[in-house]
């Protein structure tokens, strides 16, 4: 009998502007997906504004495989709920039309350094592709979802 895989851990960095409900939505959601989150608040570095709301650093390939195994067909919906939901001003409610778009959440793979930009309103197809993405071929790159082409680039 093989030993169970070690638990996944994530370092979650929030900007000071991140609302408490957004923090709780993400950390609770990650915990529900089998990830132990360790969180901290970061201010702008060297007087430069941060261009993201939340940065999650974890072994991304392992996380995506784990989510796929735990949730099977519901994995895409769960990822969208947890990651996209963390960017909403109030959990379960769409952002106000007059409000500027929220800065994205970034997923960073510890091994490859690849970063994945997660916007609040990504389609389910983006999450389906994310579960199948080969991060080894994306070393050091930042990927975002191209809605026109329907793929990560």
C-alpha positions in Angstrom: 0.0 0.0 0.0 1.5 3.4 -1.0 1.6 6.3 1.4 -0.8 9.2 0.7 0.7 12.2 -1.1 1.9 15.0 1.2 -0.7 17.7 1.7 -0.5 20.6 -0.6 0.3 24.1 0.9 -0.1 27.5 -0.7 1.4 30.9 0.1 -1.4 33.4 -0.4 -0.5 37.1 -0.7 -3.2 39.7 -0.5 -3.0 43.4 -1.2 -4.0 45.7 1.6 -7.2 46.5 -0.4 -8.4 42.9 -0.4 -11.7 42.7 1.6 -11.9 40.3 4.5 -14.8 38.4 2.8 -12.6 37.9 -0.3 -9.7 36.6 1.8 -12.1 34.2 3.6 -13.7 33.1 0.3 -10.3 32.2 -1.1 -8.6 30.6 1.9 -11.8 28.6 2.8 -12.2 27.6 -0.8 -8.6 26.4 -1.1 -8.9 24.5 2.2 -12.0 22.8 0.7 -9.9 21.7 -2.3 -7.3 20.1 -0.1 -4.8 22.9 0.1 -3.4 24.4 3.4 -3.2 28.2 2.8 -0.7 30.4 4.6 -1.6 34.0 4.0 0.0 37.4 4.4 -0.7 41.0 3.3 1.7 42.8 1.0 1.8 46.5 0.4 3.1 48.0 -2.9 6.8 47.3 -3.4 9.2 50.2 -3.8 6.3 52.7 -4.3 5.0 50.7 -7.3 1.3 49.8 -7.4 0.6 46.1 -7.4 -1.3 45.0 -10.5 -2.9 42.0 -8.9 -5.3 41.5 -6.0 -4.2 38.1 -4.8 -1.1 36.0 -5.6 -1.3 32.3 -4.8 2.1 30.4 -4.9 1.8 26.6 -4.8 2.8 23.5 -6.7 0.2 24.2 -9.4 0.5 21.0 -11.3 -0.2 19.0 -8.2 -3.0 21.3 -7.2 -4.7 21.0 -10.6 -4.4 17.2 -10.6 -5.6 17.0 -7.0 -8.7 19.1 -7.9 -9.4 17.0 -10.9 -9.2 13.8 -8.9 -11.2 15.1 -5.9 -14.0 16.6 -7.9 -13.9 14.8 -11.2 -16.5 16.4 -13.5 -17.3 19.3 -11.1 -13.6 20.4 -11.0 -14.0 23.3 -13.5 -17.1 24.6 -11.7 -15.3 24.4 -8.3 -12.2 26.2 -9.6 -14.4 28.9 -11.1 -16.3 29.3 -7.8 -13.2 29.4 -5.6 -10.8 31.5 -7.7 -13.3 33.7 -9.5 -15.3 34.1 -6.4 -12.3 35.5 -4.5 -12.3 38.4 -6.9 -15.9 39.5 -6.4 -16.7 42.3 -4.0 -19.4 40.3 -2.3 -19.4 36.5 -2.6 -21.9 35.3 -5.1 -22.7 38.7 -6.5 -21.4 40.1 -9.8 -19.3 43.3 -9.6 -21.2 46.6 -10.1 -21.3 47.7 -13.8 -19.9 51.2 -12.9 -17.0 49.7 -10.9 -13.6 49.3 -12.6 -12.6 45.7 -13.2 -10.9 44.1 -10.2 -7.2 43.3 -10.5 -6.6 39.7 -11.3 -5.7 36.8 -9.0 -2.4 35.2 -10.0 -1.5 31.5 -9.6 2.2 30.9 -9.6 3.7 27.4 -9.9 6.6 26.9 -7.4 8.5 24.6 -9.8 8.2 26.2 -13.2 7.7 29.8 -12.2 4.7 30.0 -14.6 2.0 32.4 -13.6 -1.7 32.1 -14.5 -3.8 35.2 -14.6 -7.3 34.5 -13.2 -10.0 37.1 -14.0 -13.3 37.1 -12.1 -15.4 36.3 -15.1 -13.5 33.6 -16.9 -15.7 31.1 -18.8 -15.8 27.5 -17.6 -13.9 26.5 -20.8 -10.9 28.4 -19.5 -10.9 26.3 -16.3 -11.3 23.1 -18.3 -8.2 24.0 -20.3 -6.4 25.1 -17.1 -6.8 21.6 -15.7 -5.1 20.1 -18.8 -2.3 22.8 -19.2 1.3 21.6 -19.4 3.1 23.9 -17.0 6.5 22.4 -17.8 6.3 24.0 -21.3 5.4 27.4 -19.7 8.4 27.9 -17.5 8.8 31.5 -16.4 5.9 32.7 -18.5 2.7 34.6 -17.5 -0.4 33.1 -19.2 -3.7 34.8 -19.6 -6.9 33.5 -21.3 -7.6 34.9 -24.7 -11.3 35.1 -25.0 -11.2 35.7 -28.8 -9.2 32.6 -29.5 -10.6 30.6 -26.6 -7.2 29.5 -25.2 -4.4 30.3 -22.8 -1.4 32.1 -24.2 
